[in-house]
Amino acid sequence: MSHEIVAGVDGSPESLAAADWAAREAGHRGLPLRLAHAWRWEPLDLPLVQDRPAQERAAEAVVREAEATIADRYPGLALTAEVLADTPPAALLGTEERAEMLVIGSRGHGAVTGFLLGSYGQQIIAAATRPVVAVRSRDGEPAEPPTGHVLVGQHGGPEDSAAALRFAFETAAARGASVRAVRAWSLPPLFAYSPASMRLADEAGGLVPYEEKALREALAPWRERHPDVPVTEHVELGSAGQVLLSTSGAAQLMVVGRRAKRGAIGPRIGSVAHAALHLAPCPVAVVPQD
């Protein structure tokens, strides 16, 4: 089945910004775009007048208004729109089989208002098997610089960030952009040192050269696949979230990986993705590890 980009819409400026970003990304990648609005009839056990046909019409109006706006802005785009009879997380996650990525709106920016990403958005990001892009809004337009690099975080060995690196390089190649790959590292406590780890560091010429070598090795296969994508390497001492955010000013997209984590209340998105989603000044793609 041919893939498409799926954007969730709910009538808010944030979701319209997400749909606009998704439309431009679909154009870059030569993919169709599907707009999806989730609505499920849930009658309340209260003595109130509940007009199901009116609610159905309202749900249909939401998706048709978004469809008309995007069709007017991008007349050559292959575009479809539908109302999905389910909760927002289940509805969007149910499209993953045909989706290249899911795109959702986000109000987050800052330590407090960042939590307005919402429980639905966090549920989708935590459970998705496809990349999820969270897009902020400025009056219905995505908060994304027109130019700039694709920023991607890398950690561990070559396989640990492979999915995020693949997404970053594919996105940069489709946009004609460059990639800025960031690897943050920290000094382990003394008890964490081992003869094997110190030998590897010594062979590389020190801890910093060791981290730089690890980043080069992780990037090597993606540079080979995308030789026309310029790459900048950045290695810095510090926490991953802080280093990524400190280098995100000129980025048009930030890409972070997400490992499958489950807590007492269900899947979690991880601290680095959490910081990026709430504080990054640009759209953020959260990519599940393979």
C-alpha positions as a printed NumPy array, in Angstrom:
array([[  0.   ,   0.   ,   0.   ],
       [  1.363,   3.422,  -0.933],
       [  2.088,   5.642,   2.05 ],
       [  0.651,   9.039,   2.849],
       [  1.001,  11.728,   5.483],
       [ -1.839,  11.887,   8.001],
       [ -2.631,  15.088,   9.912],
       [ -5.109,  15.302,  12.75 ],
       [ -7.471,  18.3  ,  12.674],
       [ -9.906,  19.492,  15.337],
       [-10.781,  23.037,  14.284],
       [ -8.079,  24.718,  16.386],
       [ -5.381,  27.048,  14.98 ],
       [ -2.796,  24.507,  16.15 ],
       [ -4.327,  21.716,  14.096],
       [ -4.575,  23.975,  11.053],
       [ -0.871,  24.753,  11.443],
       [ -0.208,  21.015,  11.618],
       [ -2.25 ,  20.442,   8.462],
       [ -0.356,  23.22 ,   6.666],
       [  3.023,  21.774,   7.709],
       [  1.879,  18.312,   6.637],
       [  0.753,  19.65 ,   3.252],
       [  4.158,  21.206,   2.567],
       [  5.929,  18.062,   3.72 ],
       [  3.698,  15.958,   1.468],
       [  4.709,  18.211,  -1.411],
       [  8.404,  17.8  ,  -0.587],
       [  8.087,  14.018,  -0.463],
       [  5.623,  13.58 ,  -3.333],
       [  3.046,  11.932,  -1.067],
       [ -0.711,  12.385,  -0.667],
       [ -2.099,  14.036,   2.455],
       [ -5.018,  12.751,   4.503],
       [ -6.756,  15.003,   7.025],
       [ -8.473,  13.149,   9.836],
       [-10.903,  14.398,  12.472],
       [-11.806,  12.103,  15.351],
       [-15.368,  12.12 ,  16.66 ],
       [-17.297,   9.49 ,  18.556],
       [-20.88 ,   9.682,  19.77 ],
       [-20.914,   9.274,  23.529],
       [-24.365,  10.088,  24.941],
       [-24.365,  11.441,  28.468],
       [-26.549,  10.024,  31.193],
       [-28.035,  13.44 ,  31.902],
       [-31.46 ,  15.023,  31.314],
       [-30.156,  17.16 ,  28.456],
       [-31.133,  17.463,  24.836],
       [-28.464,  15.595,  22.893],
       [-28.552,  16.168,  19.169],
       [-26.442,  13.493,  17.503],
       [-27.132,  14.623,  13.899],
       [-26.036,  18.146,  14.812],
       [-22.817,  16.853,  16.343],
       [-22.165,  14.72 ,  13.266],
       [-22.637,  17.766,  11.044],
       [-20.301,  19.784,  13.238],
       [-17.619,  17.081,  13.028],
       [-17.971,  16.947,   9.262],
       [-17.732,  20.737,   9.074],
       [-14.427,  20.692,  10.955],
       [-12.737,  18.383,   8.501],
       [-14.291,  19.997,   5.409],
       [-13.198,  23.471,   6.494],
       [ -9.634,  22.256,   6.982],
       [ -9.767,  20.447,   3.637],
       [-10.966,  23.581,   1.838],
       [ -8.24 ,  25.71 ,   3.438],
       [ -5.443,  23.306,   2.512],
       [ -6.818,  22.689,  -0.989],
       [ -6.897,  26.446,  -1.597],
       [ -3.305,  26.886,  -0.399],
       [ -1.911,  23.829,  -2.207],
       [ -4.026,  23.257,  -5.331],
       [ -1.799,  20.541,  -6.79 ],
       [ -1.74 ,  18.373,  -3.681],
       [ -3.405,  14.948,  -3.598],
       [ -5.725,  15.522,  -0.64 ],
       [ -8.426,  13.55 ,   1.146],
       [-10.289,  14.167,   4.406],
       [-12.416,  12.032,   6.675],
       [-14.143,  11.83 ,  10.038],
       [-12.982,   8.845,  12.066],
       [-15.429,   7.413,  14.583],
       [-13.129,   7.019,  17.567],
       [-11.169,   8.922,  20.198],
       [ -8.312,  11.081,  18.847],
       [ -5.484,   8.726,  19.926],
       [ -7.193,   5.579,  18.634],
       [ -8.327,   7.297,  15.437],
       [ -4.894,   8.578,  14.42 ],
       [ -3.055,   5.464,  15.535],
       [ -5.496,   3.444,  13.453],
       [ -4.13 ,   5.127,  10.304],
       [ -0.53 ,   4.029,  10.878],
       [ -0.609,   1.122,   8.445],
       [ -0.837,   3.567,   5.552],
       [  0.93 ,   6.544,   7.137],
       [  4.494,   7.668,   6.493],
       [  4.117,   9.935,   9.521],
       [  1.446,  11.442,  11.767],
       [  1.233,  15.219,  12.253],
       [ -0.503,  16.878,  15.2  ],
       [ -0.832,  20.406,  16.555],
       [  0.795,  21.61 ,  19.751],
       [  0.367,  24.749,  21.852],
       [  3.496,  24.06 ,  23.864],
       [  6.138,  26.712,  24.334],
       [  7.75 ,  27.39 ,  27.662],
       [  8.001,  25.647,  30.987],
       [  4.326,  26.141,  31.875],
       [  2.345,  26.497,  28.68 ],
       [  4.31 ,  23.614,  27.18 ],
       [  2.092,  21.218,  29.073],
       [ -0.748,  22.286,  26.794],
       [  0.539,  19.706,  24.327],
       [ -2.294,  17.722,  25.886],
       [ -2.862,  14.185,  27.012],
       [ -4.153,  13.092,  23.592],
       [ -0.981,  14.268,  21.865],
       [  1.257,  12.603,  24.405],
       [ -0.698,   9.355,  24.124],
       [ -0.298,   9.389,  20.345],
       [  3.44 ,  10.126,  20.509],
       [  4.063,   7.499,  23.179],
       [  2.186,   4.705,  21.407],
       [  2.898,   5.421,  17.73 ],
       [  4.948,   3.075,  15.588],
       [  5.442,   5.821,  12.971],
       [  7.168,   9.198,  13.386],
       [  4.909,  11.831,  14.938],
       [  5.52 ,  15.518,  14.193],
       [  4.195,  18.113,  16.655],
       [  3.688,  21.562,  15.103],
       [  3.077,  24.83 ,  16.898],
       [  0.979,  27.67 ,  15.566],
       [  1.36 ,  31.355,  14.931],
       [ -2.146,  32.448,  13.94 ],
       [ -2.757,  29.187,  12.132],
       [  0.654,  29.119,  10.486],
       [  3.332,  26.666,  11.634],
       [  6.134,  28.126,  13.734],
       [  8.905,  27.038,  11.397],
       [ 11.698,  29.115,   9.842],
       [ 11.596,  29.069,   6.017],
       [ 15.22 ,  27.938,   5.849],
       [ 17.578,  26.145,   8.173],
       [ 18.884,  22.723,   8.949],
       [ 17.253,  19.538,  10.177],
       [ 18.533,  19.022,  13.709],
       [ 18.813,  15.435,  14.959],
       [ 19.982,  13.954,  18.222],
       [ 22.245,  10.903,  18.232],
       [ 23.202,   8.72 ,  21.176],
       [ 24.743,   5.334,  21.884],
       [ 26.002,   3.136,  19.064],
       [ 25.144,   3.241,  15.343],
       [ 21.894,   1.3  ,  15.789],
       [ 20.558,   3.23 ,  18.774],
       [ 19.56 ,   6.304,  16.747],
       [ 19.241,   4.721,  13.316],
       [ 15.513,   5.423,  12.938],
       [ 15.87 ,   9.091,  13.911],
       [ 18.881,   9.55 ,  11.631],
       [ 17.066,   7.923,   8.727],
       [ 14.078,  10.245,   9.17 ],
       [ 16.316,  13.313,   9.483],
       [ 18.333,  12.52 ,   6.353],
       [ 15.242,  11.64 ,   4.306],
       [ 13.567,  14.869,   5.368],
       [ 16.634,  16.959,   4.601],
       [ 17.047,  15.278,   1.215],
       [ 13.398,  15.948,   0.319],
       [ 13.705,  19.603,   1.346],
       [ 17.172,  20.276,  -0.063],
       [ 18.333,  21.093,   3.475],
       [ 21.357,  20.182,   5.568],
       [ 21.544,  17.984,   8.668],
       [ 23.038,  19.058,  11.967],
       [ 23.731,  15.965,  14.069],
       [ 24.183,  16.486,  17.798],
       [ 25.675,  14.061,  20.285],
       [ 25.631,  15.05 ,  23.946],
       [ 27.786,  13.268,  26.462],
       [ 28.471,  13.475,  30.166],
       [ 31.256,  12.368,  32.474],
       [ 30.249,   9.129,  34.171],
       [ 30.829,   8.655,  37.883],
       [ 34.116,   7.037,  38.806],
       [ 32.524,   3.677,  39.527],
       [ 31.177,   3.555,  35.957],
       [ 34.632,   3.482,  34.398],
       [ 35.896,   0.11 ,  33.283],
       [ 39.196,  -1.005,  31.77 ],
       [ 37.429,  -1.702,  28.468],
       [ 35.784,   1.727,  28.267],
       [ 38.969,   3.525,  29.21 ],
       [ 40.932,   1.543,  26.628],
       [ 38.501,   2.639,  23.9  ],
       [ 38.775,   6.248,  25.037],
       [ 42.562,   6.016,  25.095],
       [ 42.637,   4.516,  21.589],
       [ 40.526,   7.43 ,  20.346],
       [ 42.82 ,   9.96 ,  21.998],
       [ 40.539,  10.977,  24.867],
       [ 36.887,  11.181,  25.818],
       [ 35.978,  13.976,  23.387],
       [ 37.6  ,  12.293,  20.35 ],
       [ 35.883,   9.064,  21.431],
       [ 32.463,  10.764,  21.32 ],
       [ 33.289,  12.426,  17.999],
       [ 34.287,   9.057,  16.548],
       [ 31.037,   7.496,  17.786],
       [ 29.023,  10.206,  16.046],
       [ 30.964,   9.815,  12.773],
       [ 30.39 ,   6.073,  12.792],
       [ 26.66 ,   6.493,  13.399],
       [ 26.364,   9.014,  10.553],
       [ 28.468,   7.071,   8.041],
       [ 25.736,   4.845,   6.507],
       [ 23.311,   7.769,   6.139],
       [ 25.93 ,   9.989,   4.551],
       [ 26.57 ,   7.194,   2.079],
       [ 22.865,   6.889,   1.243],
       [ 22.408,  10.661,   0.945],
       [ 25.712,  12.038,  -0.392],
       [ 24.096,  15.339,  -1.47 ],
       [ 22.948,  16.229,   2.052],
       [ 25.468,  18.508,   3.817],
       [ 26.167,  17.412,   7.4  ],
       [ 27.469,  19.301,  10.405],
       [ 28.612,  17.345,  13.454],
       [ 28.248,  18.747,  16.958],
       [ 29.557,  17.029,  20.101],
       [ 29.073,  18.763,  23.44 ],
       [ 29.343,  17.948,  27.12 ],
       [ 25.923,  18.187,  28.761],
       [ 22.507,  16.607,  28.986],
       [ 20.939,  15.568,  25.689],
       [ 17.853,  17.728,  26.097],
       [ 19.79 ,  20.857,  27.039],
       [ 22.341,  20.468,  24.256],
       [ 19.663,  19.902,  21.614],
       [ 17.649,  22.902,  22.741],
       [ 20.74 ,  25.126,  22.849],
       [ 21.46 ,  24.322,  19.182],
       [ 17.862,  24.541,  17.901],
       [ 17.659,  28.25 ,  17.114],
       [ 18.229,  27.94 ,  13.354],
       [ 16.551,  24.551,  12.89 ],
       [ 13.486,  24.1  ,  10.707],
       [ 12.809,  20.71 ,  12.311],
       [ 14.123,  18.869,  15.348],
       [ 14.23 ,  15.066,  15.24 ],
       [ 14.519,  12.964,  18.387],
       [ 14.242,   9.239,  18.975],
       [ 11.899,   7.504,  21.37 ],
       [ 12.441,   4.145,  22.983],
       [  9.454,   2.094,  24.061],
       [  8.98 ,   2.974,  27.719],
       [  6.089,   1.969,  29.924],
       [  5.273,   3.483,  33.285],
       [  2.601,   2.827,  35.848],
       [  0.087,   4.802,  33.796],
       [  1.077,   3.573,  30.343],
       [  3.676,   4.398,  27.651],
       [  5.992,   7.369,  28.217],
       [  7.726,   9.576,  25.695],
       [ 11.059,   9.945,  27.51 ],
       [ 12.775,  12.988,  28.998],
       [ 14.568,  14.199,  25.849],
       [ 11.437,  14.051,  23.684],
       [  9.449,  15.646,  26.509],
       [ 11.864,  18.597,  26.701],
       [ 11.95 ,  19.013,  22.921],
       [  8.168,  18.955,  22.55 ],
       [  7.638,  21.538,  25.268],
       [ 10.531,  23.911,  24.669],
       [ 11.858,  23.669,  21.094],
       [ 11.116,  26.723,  18.897],
       [ 10.478,  24.595,  15.807],
       [  8.359,  21.553,  14.897],
       [  9.543,  18.361,  16.57 ],
       [  9.518,  14.87 ,  15.06 ],
       [  9.527,  12.032,  17.571],
       [ 10.684,   8.818,  15.896],
       [ 10.178,   5.426,  17.582],
       [ 13.224,   3.202,  17.571],
       [ 12.963,   0.126,  15.344]])
